[in-house]
Amino acid sequence: MKMNSKDERFFESWLERRKSRLAEGTYSSEQSATTALKEFLEVEGVGLADIDFLLADNFISYLTNEKGLADNTTVNYYSKVKQLYEYYIKVNKLDKTNPFPEVDVSHLDYESPDNEKITLEEEEVRALVESMTEARSKALFGFMATTGARIGEAIRLEMDDLDLQERSATIITLKNDNQDERTVYFDRRARRYLNEYVNNGYRSQYPNDDSEYVFITRVAERMSRDRGRVLFNDGVENCEEIEDKVDTNEKAGGNERSTITSHILRRSYAQNWIDSGGDIMTLKNVMGWSDLETAKQYLNDEVDKDKVDRYGMTL
């Protein structure tokens, strides 16, 4: 359903207003969030005035399930749309409450920009993967740990796109608006875990072993994010080597959420790359980042003097 002209004008005026107040990079994110809301409303066949709690809640599901956005991006979009709708109510003098603040997003694996950027050392990552209790978990998180892939990208990996001989895989970049494909490479130990799971009888134990996807469950042809989180948390609980880094924060609804989520594998991969002297342009392509500004969300803010002397500019 095509959007009505009144809503179109509001979206245009909102973006013009935001453009005059935001930095270029932040405004780009604002545009993306606004576009996502417009697309959602068109899919639902409703207008801005029709948004209630149920539609606001469904918008979160739309971002994660239909658009395949990472949890951090989903929460970022949610925050921007919440602000947009508050402004919409105000300018139209509507007698209603903004439903977006009532939506619970505590189930999403997001990290507040104010939180410490926790990473794991290489030996801690190794210990964590080895602490996984089943072959499927070792294969999944070994793959993520040595490729920097997001969990949403890993669970979408198809059998035809996995090459154990070359230690490579073709995955879809979920945080890219075009959802481009990229090739990632995993290490020999991850290959051993994958081979054990795929070829040594573990995967064939599941009823859906004819699925096109690598990571399956007993009830689904493709593992869900929620199931992946459960498996990851099991490994965290079994790993003594990272006990000092595990903490819980209270989120919306009173739920507790561990500071260690599967996203730490991606963050640790990026930090280890930089710490080892790898160049950031190659890392951008490996990680599937749309721009270098994204690196700031992952990498430690501290600057090592020796590293600057070695890799920085000198006169």
ChimeraX commands (.cxc) that place a marker at each C-alpha (Angstrom):
marker #1 position 0.00,0.00,0.00 radius 0.5
marker #1 position 1.36,3.39,-1.02 radius 0.5
marker #1 position 1.92,5.87,1.80 radius 0.5
marker #1 position -0.47,8.81,2.06 radius 0.5
marker #1 position 0.81,12.26,1.13 radius 0.5
marker #1 position 0.45,13.65,4.65 radius 0.5
marker #1 position 2.79,11.02,6.07 radius 0.5
marker #1 position 5.20,11.53,3.18 radius 0.5
marker #1 position 5.39,15.25,3.97 radius 0.5
marker #1 position 5.98,14.52,7.63 radius 0.5
marker #1 position 8.87,12.17,6.86 radius 0.5
marker #1 position 10.42,14.76,4.55 radius 0.5
marker #1 position 10.13,17.54,7.13 radius 0.5
marker #1 position 11.49,15.27,9.87 radius 0.5
marker #1 position 14.60,14.39,7.87 radius 0.5
marker #1 position 15.17,18.02,6.90 radius 0.5
marker #1 position 14.94,18.96,10.57 radius 0.5
marker #1 position 17.34,16.22,11.60 radius 0.5
marker #1 position 19.83,16.97,8.82 radius 0.5
marker #1 position 20.29,20.50,10.12 radius 0.5
marker #1 position 21.11,19.19,13.60 radius 0.5
marker #1 position 23.15,16.04,13.07 radius 0.5
marker #1 position 26.62,15.12,11.86 radius 0.5
marker #1 position 26.73,13.47,8.44 radius 0.5
marker #1 position 27.35,9.94,9.75 radius 0.5
marker #1 position 24.59,10.18,12.36 radius 0.5
marker #1 position 22.16,11.64,9.82 radius 0.5
marker #1 position 22.81,8.70,7.50 radius 0.5
marker #1 position 21.72,6.35,10.27 radius 0.5
marker #1 position 18.65,8.53,10.85 radius 0.5
marker #1 position 17.74,8.21,7.18 radius 0.5
marker #1 position 18.07,4.43,7.30 radius 0.5
marker #1 position 15.85,4.16,10.38 radius 0.5
marker #1 position 13.21,6.42,8.83 radius 0.5
marker #1 position 13.25,4.44,5.58 radius 0.5
marker #1 position 12.80,1.21,7.52 radius 0.5
marker #1 position 9.73,2.63,9.27 radius 0.5
marker #1 position 8.25,3.81,5.96 radius 0.5
marker #1 position 8.77,0.37,4.43 radius 0.5
marker #1 position 7.18,-1.30,7.44 radius 0.5
marker #1 position 4.09,0.92,7.27 radius 0.5
marker #1 position 3.70,0.20,3.56 radius 0.5
marker #1 position 3.98,-3.54,4.17 radius 0.5
marker #1 position 1.36,-3.33,6.94 radius 0.5
marker #1 position -0.86,-1.05,4.87 radius 0.5
marker #1 position -1.23,1.54,7.64 radius 0.5
marker #1 position -0.27,5.14,8.32 radius 0.5
marker #1 position 1.62,6.85,11.11 radius 0.5
marker #1 position -1.57,7.68,13.00 radius 0.5
marker #1 position -2.46,3.97,13.16 radius 0.5
marker #1 position 0.62,2.90,15.10 radius 0.5
marker #1 position -0.29,1.27,18.41 radius 0.5
marker #1 position 1.68,-0.94,20.80 radius 0.5
marker #1 position 1.19,-4.07,18.68 radius 0.5
marker #1 position 2.46,-2.38,15.52 radius 0.5
marker #1 position 5.38,-0.84,17.41 radius 0.5
marker #1 position 6.28,-4.28,18.76 radius 0.5
marker #1 position 5.93,-5.82,15.30 radius 0.5
marker #1 position 8.29,-3.19,13.92 radius 0.5
marker #1 position 11.10,-4.67,16.06 radius 0.5
marker #1 position 10.36,-8.13,14.66 radius 0.5
marker #1 position 10.32,-6.67,11.16 radius 0.5
marker #1 position 13.80,-5.19,11.63 radius 0.5
marker #1 position 15.34,-8.41,12.95 radius 0.5
marker #1 position 13.44,-11.07,11.00 radius 0.5
marker #1 position 12.49,-9.45,7.70 radius 0.5
marker #1 position 15.38,-7.04,7.22 radius 0.5
marker #1 position 17.88,-9.24,9.05 radius 0.5
marker #1 position 19.45,-6.38,10.97 radius 0.5
marker #1 position 21.94,-6.98,13.74 radius 0.5
marker #1 position 20.62,-6.40,17.25 radius 0.5
marker #1 position 22.73,-3.28,17.80 radius 0.5
marker #1 position 21.33,-1.76,14.61 radius 0.5
marker #1 position 17.77,-2.75,15.52 radius 0.5
marker #1 position 18.02,-1.01,18.89 radius 0.5
marker #1 position 19.60,2.01,17.21 radius 0.5
marker #1 position 16.72,2.24,14.71 radius 0.5
marker #1 position 14.19,1.69,17.49 radius 0.5
marker #1 position 15.65,4.59,19.47 radius 0.5
marker #1 position 15.50,6.92,16.47 radius 0.5
marker #1 position 11.95,5.91,15.52 radius 0.5
marker #1 position 10.81,6.36,19.13 radius 0.5
marker #1 position 12.04,9.96,18.95 radius 0.5
marker #1 position 10.46,10.46,15.52 radius 0.5
marker #1 position 7.05,9.30,16.73 radius 0.5
marker #1 position 7.18,11.49,19.81 radius 0.5
marker #1 position 7.68,14.45,17.50 radius 0.5
marker #1 position 4.85,13.23,15.23 radius 0.5
marker #1 position 2.42,13.18,18.17 radius 0.5
marker #1 position 3.51,16.65,19.25 radius 0.5
marker #1 position 3.25,18.42,15.88 radius 0.5
marker #1 position -0.11,16.82,15.12 radius 0.5
marker #1 position -1.42,17.49,18.64 radius 0.5
marker #1 position -2.66,13.93,18.97 radius 0.5
marker #1 position -4.32,12.70,22.13 radius 0.5
marker #1 position -2.32,9.48,22.40 radius 0.5
marker #1 position 0.75,8.07,24.13 radius 0.5
marker #1 position 3.85,7.12,22.21 radius 0.5
marker #1 position 3.74,3.28,22.13 radius 0.5
marker #1 position 7.43,2.76,21.28 radius 0.5
marker #1 position 8.82,3.31,24.81 radius 0.5
marker #1 position 6.55,0.47,26.00 radius 0.5
marker #1 position 8.17,-2.05,23.66 radius 0.5
marker #1 position 10.55,-4.45,25.43 radius 0.5
marker #1 position 13.87,-4.82,23.59 radius 0.5
marker #1 position 15.71,-6.54,26.45 radius 0.5
marker #1 position 15.88,-9.80,24.45 radius 0.5
marker #1 position 18.18,-8.17,21.89 radius 0.5
marker #1 position 21.96,-8.58,22.14 radius 0.5
marker #1 position 22.91,-4.94,22.15 radius 0.5
marker #1 position 25.60,-3.07,23.96 radius 0.5
marker #1 position 25.18,0.48,25.20 radius 0.5
marker #1 position 27.80,2.90,23.83 radius 0.5
marker #1 position 28.45,3.86,27.45 radius 0.5
marker #1 position 29.46,0.32,28.40 radius 0.5
marker #1 position 33.06,-0.79,28.48 radius 0.5
marker #1 position 34.05,-2.39,25.19 radius 0.5
marker #1 position 34.82,-5.83,26.57 radius 0.5
marker #1 position 36.97,-8.13,24.42 radius 0.5
marker #1 position 38.59,-11.51,24.94 radius 0.5
marker #1 position 42.20,-12.47,24.42 radius 0.5
marker #1 position 42.97,-15.15,21.83 radius 0.5
marker #1 position 43.50,-17.85,24.47 radius 0.5
marker #1 position 40.21,-16.87,26.15 radius 0.5
marker #1 position 38.33,-17.19,22.87 radius 0.5
marker #1 position 39.92,-20.60,22.33 radius 0.5
marker #1 position 38.93,-21.72,25.82 radius 0.5
marker #1 position 35.38,-20.44,25.34 radius 0.5
marker #1 position 34.86,-22.35,22.09 radius 0.5
marker #1 position 36.32,-25.49,23.63 radius 0.5
marker #1 position 33.88,-25.10,26.54 radius 0.5
marker #1 position 30.92,-25.59,24.22 radius 0.5
marker #1 position 29.17,-28.83,25.13 radius 0.5
marker #1 position 28.28,-30.16,21.67 radius 0.5
marker #1 position 29.84,-30.49,18.24 radius 0.5
marker #1 position 27.31,-28.12,16.66 radius 0.5
marker #1 position 28.14,-25.37,19.16 radius 0.5
marker #1 position 31.88,-25.78,18.64 radius 0.5
marker #1 position 31.37,-25.57,14.88 radius 0.5
marker #1 position 29.12,-22.50,15.04 radius 0.5
marker #1 position 31.14,-20.45,17.48 radius 0.5
marker #1 position 34.48,-21.63,16.13 radius 0.5
marker #1 position 33.31,-20.33,12.75 radius 0.5
marker #1 position 32.19,-17.01,14.23 radius 0.5
marker #1 position 35.34,-16.58,16.31 radius 0.5
marker #1 position 37.73,-17.04,13.39 radius 0.5
marker #1 position 35.76,-15.15,10.71 radius 0.5
marker #1 position 34.28,-12.24,12.67 radius 0.5
marker #1 position 30.83,-13.17,11.35 radius 0.5
marker #1 position 27.69,-11.97,13.09 radius 0.5
marker #1 position 25.48,-14.68,14.58 radius 0.5
marker #1 position 22.72,-13.77,12.11 radius 0.5
marker #1 position 25.16,-14.28,9.23 radius 0.5
marker #1 position 26.50,-17.57,10.61 radius 0.5
marker #1 position 23.09,-19.21,11.07 radius 0.5
marker #1 position 22.20,-18.26,7.48 radius 0.5
marker #1 position 25.28,-20.05,6.09 radius 0.5
marker #1 position 24.24,-22.60,3.44 radius 0.5
marker #1 position 25.89,-25.95,2.80 radius 0.5
marker #1 position 26.69,-25.01,-0.81 radius 0.5
marker #1 position 28.54,-21.92,0.40 radius 0.5
marker #1 position 30.82,-23.77,2.83 radius 0.5
marker #1 position 34.18,-25.00,1.47 radius 0.5
marker #1 position 36.04,-27.02,4.09 radius 0.5
marker #1 position 38.93,-27.76,1.76 radius 0.5
marker #1 position 39.65,-24.06,1.17 radius 0.5
marker #1 position 38.59,-23.08,4.70 radius 0.5
marker #1 position 36.24,-20.48,3.24 radius 0.5
marker #1 position 32.56,-19.58,3.23 radius 0.5
marker #1 position 30.33,-17.14,1.40 radius 0.5
marker #1 position 27.95,-15.33,3.72 radius 0.5
marker #1 position 25.38,-12.56,3.37 radius 0.5
marker #1 position 26.32,-9.26,4.98 radius 0.5
marker #1 position 23.21,-8.49,7.00 radius 0.5
marker #1 position 24.07,-4.97,8.13 radius 0.5
marker #1 position 24.58,-3.84,4.54 radius 0.5
marker #1 position 21.45,-2.31,2.98 radius 0.5
marker #1 position 22.12,-4.31,-0.20 radius 0.5
marker #1 position 22.86,-7.50,1.78 radius 0.5
marker #1 position 25.93,-8.14,-0.37 radius 0.5
marker #1 position 27.80,-11.42,-0.16 radius 0.5
marker #1 position 31.34,-11.61,1.19 radius 0.5
marker #1 position 33.90,-14.39,1.50 radius 0.5
marker #1 position 35.31,-15.19,4.92 radius 0.5
marker #1 position 38.08,-17.60,5.93 radius 0.5
marker #1 position 38.23,-19.70,9.09 radius 0.5
marker #1 position 41.24,-21.35,10.72 radius 0.5
marker #1 position 42.22,-25.01,10.79 radius 0.5
marker #1 position 40.77,-25.69,14.22 radius 0.5
marker #1 position 37.43,-24.22,13.17 radius 0.5
marker #1 position 37.58,-26.41,10.07 radius 0.5
marker #1 position 38.09,-29.44,12.30 radius 0.5
marker #1 position 35.03,-28.48,14.36 radius 0.5
marker #1 position 32.96,-27.90,11.21 radius 0.5
marker #1 position 34.08,-31.17,9.65 radius 0.5
marker #1 position 33.27,-33.05,12.86 radius 0.5
marker #1 position 29.77,-31.57,12.90 radius 0.5
marker #1 position 29.00,-31.80,9.17 radius 0.5
marker #1 position 30.69,-35.05,8.12 radius 0.5
marker #1 position 31.10,-37.23,11.21 radius 0.5
marker #1 position 27.50,-37.99,12.01 radius 0.5
marker #1 position 26.54,-35.13,14.30 radius 0.5
marker #1 position 24.52,-33.09,11.81 radius 0.5
marker #1 position 22.83,-36.20,10.38 radius 0.5
marker #1 position 21.32,-36.93,13.80 radius 0.5
marker #1 position 18.86,-34.10,13.25 radius 0.5
marker #1 position 15.59,-34.74,11.34 radius 0.5
marker #1 position 16.32,-31.70,9.14 radius 0.5
marker #1 position 19.73,-32.88,7.94 radius 0.5
marker #1 position 18.62,-32.39,4.31 radius 0.5
marker #1 position 18.26,-28.64,4.96 radius 0.5
marker #1 position 20.23,-26.23,2.78 radius 0.5
marker #1 position 21.52,-24.53,5.94 radius 0.5
marker #1 position 24.59,-25.68,7.84 radius 0.5
marker #1 position 23.29,-25.04,11.35 radius 0.5
marker #1 position 20.00,-26.80,12.02 radius 0.5
marker #1 position 17.93,-27.96,15.00 radius 0.5
marker #1 position 15.56,-30.82,15.71 radius 0.5
marker #1 position 12.55,-28.63,14.95 radius 0.5
marker #1 position 13.81,-26.16,12.34 radius 0.5
marker #1 position 15.72,-26.24,9.07 radius 0.5
marker #1 position 17.72,-23.24,10.26 radius 0.5
marker #1 position 18.87,-22.43,13.76 radius 0.5
marker #1 position 17.29,-19.32,15.26 radius 0.5
marker #1 position 19.17,-16.51,16.97 radius 0.5
marker #1 position 17.48,-17.39,20.25 radius 0.5
marker #1 position 18.70,-20.99,20.07 radius 0.5
marker #1 position 22.18,-19.75,19.22 radius 0.5
marker #1 position 22.13,-17.49,22.29 radius 0.5
marker #1 position 21.17,-20.40,24.54 radius 0.5
marker #1 position 24.03,-22.51,23.21 radius 0.5
marker #1 position 26.47,-19.64,23.63 radius 0.5
marker #1 position 25.38,-18.97,27.20 radius 0.5
marker #1 position 25.88,-22.65,28.03 radius 0.5
marker #1 position 29.48,-22.35,26.85 radius 0.5
marker #1 position 30.04,-19.16,28.85 radius 0.5
marker #1 position 28.82,-20.86,32.02 radius 0.5
marker #1 position 31.25,-23.74,31.44 radius 0.5
marker #1 position 34.30,-21.53,30.76 radius 0.5
marker #1 position 36.31,-20.79,33.89 radius 0.5
marker #1 position 38.88,-18.77,31.93 radius 0.5
marker #1 position 36.48,-15.85,31.40 radius 0.5
marker #1 position 34.69,-15.85,34.76 radius 0.5
marker #1 position 36.21,-12.49,35.69 radius 0.5
marker #1 position 34.67,-10.88,32.59 radius 0.5
marker #1 position 31.16,-12.22,33.07 radius 0.5
marker #1 position 28.69,-9.88,34.72 radius 0.5
marker #1 position 24.98,-9.15,34.47 radius 0.5
marker #1 position 23.18,-5.90,33.85 radius 0.5
marker #1 position 19.50,-5.32,34.51 radius 0.5
marker #1 position 17.59,-4.38,31.38 radius 0.5
marker #1 position 14.04,-3.27,30.65 radius 0.5
marker #1 position 11.39,-5.45,32.25 radius 0.5
marker #1 position 13.70,-6.41,35.10 radius 0.5
marker #1 position 15.45,-9.10,33.05 radius 0.5
marker #1 position 19.13,-9.71,33.62 radius 0.5
marker #1 position 21.45,-9.90,30.65 radius 0.5
marker #1 position 25.04,-11.08,30.67 radius 0.5
marker #1 position 27.70,-8.65,29.51 radius 0.5
marker #1 position 29.17,-11.56,27.53 radius 0.5
marker #1 position 27.12,-12.28,24.41 radius 0.5
marker #1 position 28.04,-13.96,21.14 radius 0.5
marker #1 position 28.80,-10.50,19.73 radius 0.5
marker #1 position 31.97,-10.47,21.83 radius 0.5
marker #1 position 33.49,-12.95,19.36 radius 0.5
marker #1 position 33.14,-10.39,16.56 radius 0.5
marker #1 position 34.44,-7.56,18.73 radius 0.5
marker #1 position 37.41,-9.65,19.88 radius 0.5
marker #1 position 38.21,-10.66,16.30 radius 0.5
marker #1 position 38.37,-7.00,15.24 radius 0.5
marker #1 position 40.42,-5.93,18.25 radius 0.5
marker #1 position 42.88,-8.80,17.82 radius 0.5
marker #1 position 43.29,-7.90,14.14 radius 0.5
marker #1 position 44.28,-4.34,14.98 radius 0.5
marker #1 position 46.45,-5.39,17.92 radius 0.5
marker #1 position 48.34,-7.72,15.58 radius 0.5
marker #1 position 49.09,-4.86,13.19 radius 0.5
marker #1 position 46.48,-5.68,10.54 radius 0.5
marker #1 position 45.30,-2.81,8.35 radius 0.5
marker #1 position 41.85,-1.42,8.97 radius 0.5
marker #1 position 40.80,-1.22,5.29 radius 0.5
marker #1 position 41.15,-4.99,4.92 radius 0.5
marker #1 position 39.40,-5.45,8.26 radius 0.5
marker #1 position 36.50,-3.31,6.97 radius 0.5
marker #1 position 35.99,-5.77,4.11 radius 0.5
marker #1 position 36.42,-8.83,6.32 radius 0.5
marker #1 position 33.86,-7.57,8.82 radius 0.5
marker #1 position 31.38,-6.34,6.22 radius 0.5
marker #1 position 31.33,-2.79,7.59 radius 0.5
marker #1 position 29.74,-0.13,5.41 radius 0.5
marker #1 position 32.25,2.50,6.55 radius 0.5
marker #1 position 35.24,2.97,8.84 radius 0.5
marker #1 position 33.17,4.89,11.39 radius 0.5
marker #1 position 31.68,1.55,12.39 radius 0.5
marker #1 position 35.10,0.47,13.64 radius 0.5
marker #1 position 34.75,2.91,16.54 radius 0.5
marker #1 position 31.85,0.84,17.87 radius 0.5
marker #1 position 34.06,-2.24,18.08 radius 0.5
marker #1 position 37.61,-1.26,18.88 radius 0.5
marker #1 position 39.10,-0.27,22.20 radius 0.5
marker #1 position 39.45,3.49,22.56 radius 0.5
marker #1 position 42.85,3.22,24.25 radius 0.5
marker #1 position 45.88,3.98,22.08 radius 0.5
marker #1 position 49.12,2.08,22.60 radius 0.5
marker #1 position 52.17,4.34,22.15 radius 0.5
marker #1 position 54.36,1.57,20.75 radius 0.5
marker #1 position 51.64,0.70,18.25 radius 0.5
marker #1 position 51.40,4.32,17.11 radius 0.5
marker #1 position 55.19,4.50,16.75 radius 0.5
marker #1 position 55.16,1.37,14.64 radius 0.5
marker #1 position 52.07,1.85,12.48 radius 0.5
marker #1 position 51.33,5.58,12.73 radius 0.5
marker #1 position 52.69,8.46,10.68 radius 0.5
marker #1 position 56.15,9.83,11.54 radius 0.5
marker #1 position 58.03,12.84,10.16 radius 0.5
marker link #1:1,2 radius 0.2
marker link #1:2,3 radius 0.2
marker link #1:3,4 radius 0.2
marker link #1:4,5 radius 0.2
marker link #1:5,6 radius 0.2
marker link #1:6,7 radius 0.2
marker link #1:7,8 radius 0.2
marker link #1:8,9 radius 0.2
marker link #1:9,10 radius 0.2
marker link #1:10,11 radius 0.2
marker link #1:11,12 radius 0.2
marker link #1:12,13 radius 0.2
marker link #1:13,14 radius 0.2
marker link #1:14,15 radius 0.2
marker link #1:15,16 radius 0.2
marker link #1:16,17 radius 0.2
marker link #1:17,18 radius 0.2
marker link #1:18,19 radius 0.2
marker link #1:19,20 radius 0.2
marker link #1:20,21 radius 0.2
marker link #1:21,22 radius 0.2
marker link #1:22,23 radius 0.2
marker link #1:23,24 radius 0.2
marker link #1:24,25 radius 0.2
marker link #1:25,26 radius 0.2
marker link #1:26,27 radius 0.2
marker link #1:27,28 radius 0.2
marker link #1:28,29 radius 0.2
marker link #1:29,30 radius 0.2
marker link #1:30,31 radius 0.2
marker link #1:31,32 radius 0.2
marker link #1:32,33 radius 0.2
marker link #1:33,34 radius 0.2
marker link #1:34,35 radius 0.2
marker link #1:35,36 radius 0.2
marker link #1:36,37 radius 0.2
marker link #1:37,38 radius 0.2
marker link #1:38,39 radius 0.2
marker link #1:39,40 radius 0.2
marker link #1:40,41 radius 0.2
marker link #1:41,42 radius 0.2
marker link #1:42,43 radius 0.2
marker link #1:43,44 radius 0.2
marker link #1:44,45 radius 0.2
marker link #1:45,46 radius 0.2
marker link #1:46,47 radius 0.2
marker link #1:47,48 radius 0.2
marker link #1:48,49 radius 0.2
marker link #1:49,50 radius 0.2
marker link #1:50,51 radius 0.2
marker link #1:51,52 radius 0.2
marker link #1:52,53 radius 0.2
marker link #1:53,54 radius 0.2
marker link #1:54,55 radius 0.2
marker link #1:55,56 radius 0.2
marker link #1:56,57 radius 0.2
marker link #1:57,58 radius 0.2
marker link #1:58,59 radius 0.2
marker link #1:59,60 radius 0.2
marker link #1:60,61 radius 0.2
marker link #1:61,62 radius 0.2
marker link #1:62,63 radius 0.2
marker link #1:63,64 radius 0.2
marker link #1:64,65 radius 0.2
marker link #1:65,66 radius 0.2
marker link #1:66,67 radius 0.2
marker link #1:67,68 radius 0.2
marker link #1:68,69 radius 0.2
marker link #1:69,70 radius 0.2
marker link #1:70,71 radius 0.2
marker link #1:71,72 radius 0.2
marker link #1:72,73 radius 0.2
marker link #1:73,74 radius 0.2
marker link #1:74,75 radius 0.2
marker link #1:75,76 radius 0.2
marker link #1:76,77 radius 0.2
marker link #1:77,78 radius 0.2
marker link #1:78,79 radius 0.2
marker link #1:79,80 radius 0.2
marker link #1:80,81 radius 0.2
marker link #1:81,82 radius 0.2
marker link #1:82,83 radius 0.2
marker link #1:83,84 radius 0.2
marker link #1:84,85 radius 0.2
marker link #1:85,86 radius 0.2
marker link #1:86,87 radius 0.2
marker link #1:87,88 radius 0.2
marker link #1:88,89 radius 0.2
marker link #1:89,90 radius 0.2
marker link #1:90,91 radius 0.2
marker link #1:91,92 radius 0.2
marker link #1:92,93 radius 0.2
marker link #1:93,94 radius 0.2
marker link #1:94,95 radius 0.2
marker link #1:95,96 radius 0.2
marker link #1:96,97 radius 0.2
marker link #1:97,98 radius 0.2
marker link #1:98,99 radius 0.2
marker link #1:99,100 radius 0.2
marker link #1:100,101 radius 0.2
marker link #1:101,102 radius 0.2
marker link #1:102,103 radius 0.2
marker link #1:103,104 radius 0.2
marker link #1:104,105 radius 0.2
marker link #1:105,106 radius 0.2
marker link #1:106,107 radius 0.2
marker link #1:107,108 radius 0.2
marker link #1:108,109 radius 0.2
marker link #1:109,110 radius 0.2
marker link #1:110,111 radius 0.2
marker link #1:111,112 radius 0.2
marker link #1:112,113 radius 0.2
marker link #1:113,114 radius 0.2
marker link #1:114,115 radius 0.2
marker link #1:115,116 radius 0.2
marker link #1:116,117 radius 0.2
marker link #1:117,118 radius 0.2
marker link #1:118,119 radius 0.2
marker link #1:119,120 radius 0.2
marker link #1:120,121 radius 0.2
marker link #1:121,122 radius 0.2
marker link #1:122,123 radius 0.2
marker link #1:123,124 radius 0.2
marker link #1:124,125 radius 0.2
marker link #1:125,126 radius 0.2
marker link #1:126,127 radius 0.2
marker link #1:127,128 radius 0.2
marker link #1:128,129 radius 0.2
marker link #1:129,130 radius 0.2
marker link #1:130,131 radius 0.2
marker link #1:131,132 radius 0.2
marker link #1:132,133 radius 0.2
marker link #1:133,134 radius 0.2
marker link #1:134,135 radius 0.2
marker link #1:135,136 radius 0.2
marker link #1:136,137 radius 0.2
marker link #1:137,138 radius 0.2
marker link #1:138,139 radius 0.2
marker link #1:139,140 radius 0.2
marker link #1:140,141 radius 0.2
marker link #1:141,142 radius 0.2
marker link #1:142,143 radius 0.2
marker link #1:143,144 radius 0.2
marker link #1:144,145 radius 0.2
marker link #1:145,146 radius 0.2
marker link #1:146,147 radius 0.2
marker link #1:147,148 radius 0.2
marker link #1:148,149 radius 0.2
marker link #1:149,150 radius 0.2
marker link #1:150,151 radius 0.2
marker link #1:151,152 radius 0.2
marker link #1:152,153 radius 0.2
marker link #1:153,154 radius 0.2
marker link #1:154,155 radius 0.2
marker link #1:155,156 radius 0.2
marker link #1:156,157 radius 0.2
marker link #1:157,158 radius 0.2
marker link #1:158,159 radius 0.2
marker link #1:159,160 radius 0.2
marker link #1:160,161 radius 0.2
marker link #1:161,162 radius 0.2
marker link #1:162,163 radius 0.2
marker link #1:163,164 radius 0.2
marker link #1:164,165 radius 0.2
marker link #1:165,166 radius 0.2
marker link #1:166,167 radius 0.2
marker link #1:167,168 radius 0.2
marker link #1:168,169 radius 0.2
marker link #1:169,170 radius 0.2
marker link #1:170,171 radius 0.2
marker link #1:171,172 radius 0.2
marker link #1:172,173 radius 0.2
marker link #1:173,174 radius 0.2
marker link #1:174,175 radius 0.2
marker link #1:175,176 radius 0.2
marker link #1:176,177 radius 0.2
marker link #1:177,178 radius 0.2
marker link #1:178,179 radius 0.2
marker link #1:179,180 radius 0.2
marker link #1:180,181 radius 0.2
marker link #1:181,182 radius 0.2
marker link #1:182,183 radius 0.2
marker link #1:183,184 radius 0.2
marker link #1:184,185 radius 0.2
marker link #1:185,186 radius 0.2
marker link #1:186,187 radius 0.2
marker link #1:187,188 radius 0.2
marker link #1:188,189 radius 0.2
marker link #1:189,190 radius 0.2
marker link #1:190,191 radius 0.2
marker link #1:191,192 radius 0.2
marker link #1:192,193 radius 0.2
marker link #1:193,194 radius 0.2
marker link #1:194,195 radius 0.2
marker link #1:195,196 radius 0.2
marker link #1:196,197 radius 0.2
marker link #1:197,198 radius 0.2
marker link #1:198,199 radius 0.2
marker link #1:199,200 radius 0.2
marker link #1:200,201 radius 0.2
marker link #1:201,202 radius 0.2
marker link #1:202,203 radius 0.2
marker link #1:203,204 radius 0.2
marker link #1:204,205 radius 0.2
marker link #1:205,206 radius 0.2
marker link #1:206,207 radius 0.2
marker link #1:207,208 radius 0.2
marker link #1:208,209 radius 0.2
marker link #1:209,210 radius 0.2
marker link #1:210,211 radius 0.2
marker link #1:211,212 radius 0.2
marker link #1:212,213 radius 0.2
marker link #1:213,214 radius 0.2
marker link #1:214,215 radius 0.2
marker link #1:215,216 radius 0.2
marker link #1:216,217 radius 0.2
marker link #1:217,218 radius 0.2
marker link #1:218,219 radius 0.2
marker link #1:219,220 radius 0.2
marker link #1:220,221 radius 0.2
marker link #1:221,222 radius 0.2
marker link #1:222,223 radius 0.2
marker link #1:223,224 radius 0.2
marker link #1:224,225 radius 0.2
marker link #1:225,226 radius 0.2
marker link #1:226,227 radius 0.2
marker link #1:227,228 radius 0.2
marker link #1:228,229 radius 0.2
marker link #1:229,230 radius 0.2
marker link #1:230,231 radius 0.2
marker link #1:231,232 radius 0.2
marker link #1:232,233 radius 0.2
marker link #1:233,234 radius 0.2
marker link #1:234,235 radius 0.2
marker link #1:235,236 radius 0.2
marker link #1:236,237 radius 0.2
marker link #1:237,238 radius 0.2
marker link #1:238,239 radius 0.2
marker link #1:239,240 radius 0.2
marker link #1:240,241 radius 0.2
marker link #1:241,242 radius 0.2
marker link #1:242,243 radius 0.2
marker link #1:243,244 radius 0.2
marker link #1:244,245 radius 0.2
marker link #1:245,246 radius 0.2
marker link #1:246,247 radius 0.2
marker link #1:247,248 radius 0.2
marker link #1:248,249 radius 0.2
marker link #1:249,250 radius 0.2
marker link #1:250,251 radius 0.2
marker link #1:251,252 radius 0.2
marker link #1:252,253 radius 0.2
marker link #1:253,254 radius 0.2
marker link #1:254,255 radius 0.2
marker link #1:255,256 radius 0.2
marker link #1:256,257 radius 0.2
marker link #1:257,258 radius 0.2
marker link #1:258,259 radius 0.2
marker link #1:259,260 radius 0.2
marker link #1:260,261 radius 0.2
marker link #1:261,262 radius 0.2
marker link #1:262,263 radius 0.2
marker link #1:263,264 radius 0.2
marker link #1:264,265 radius 0.2
marker link #1:265,266 radius 0.2
marker link #1:266,267 radius 0.2
marker link #1:267,268 radius 0.2
marker link #1:268,269 radius 0.2
marker link #1:269,270 radius 0.2
marker link #1:270,271 radius 0.2
marker link #1:271,272 radius 0.2
marker link #1:272,273 radius 0.2
marker link #1:273,274 radius 0.2
marker link #1:274,275 radius 0.2
marker link #1:275,276 radius 0.2
marker link #1:276,277 radius 0.2
marker link #1:277,278 radius 0.2
marker link #1:278,279 radius 0.2
marker link #1:279,280 radius 0.2
marker link #1:280,281 radius 0.2
marker link #1:281,282 radius 0.2
marker link #1:282,283 radius 0.2
marker link #1:283,284 radius 0.2
marker link #1:284,285 radius 0.2
marker link #1:285,286 radius 0.2
marker link #1:286,287 radius 0.2
marker link #1:287,288 radius 0.2
marker link #1:288,289 radius 0.2
marker link #1:289,290 radius 0.2
marker link #1:290,291 radius 0.2
marker link #1:291,292 radius 0.2
marker link #1:292,293 radius 0.2
marker link #1:293,294 radius 0.2
marker link #1:294,295 radius 0.2
marker link #1:295,296 radius 0.2
marker link #1:296,297 radius 0.2
marker link #1:297,298 radius 0.2
marker link #1:298,299 radius 0.2
marker link #1:299,300 radius 0.2
marker link #1:300,301 radius 0.2
marker link #1:301,302 radius 0.2
marker link #1:302,303 radius 0.2
marker link #1:303,304 radius 0.2
marker link #1:304,305 radius 0.2
marker link #1:305,306 radius 0.2
marker link #1:306,307 radius 0.2
marker link #1:307,308 radius 0.2
marker link #1:308,309 radius 0.2
marker link #1:309,310 radius 0.2
marker link #1:310,311 radius 0.2
marker link #1:311,312 radius 0.2
marker link #1:312,313 radius 0.2
marker link #1:313,314 radius 0.2
marker link #1:314,315 radius 0.2
view
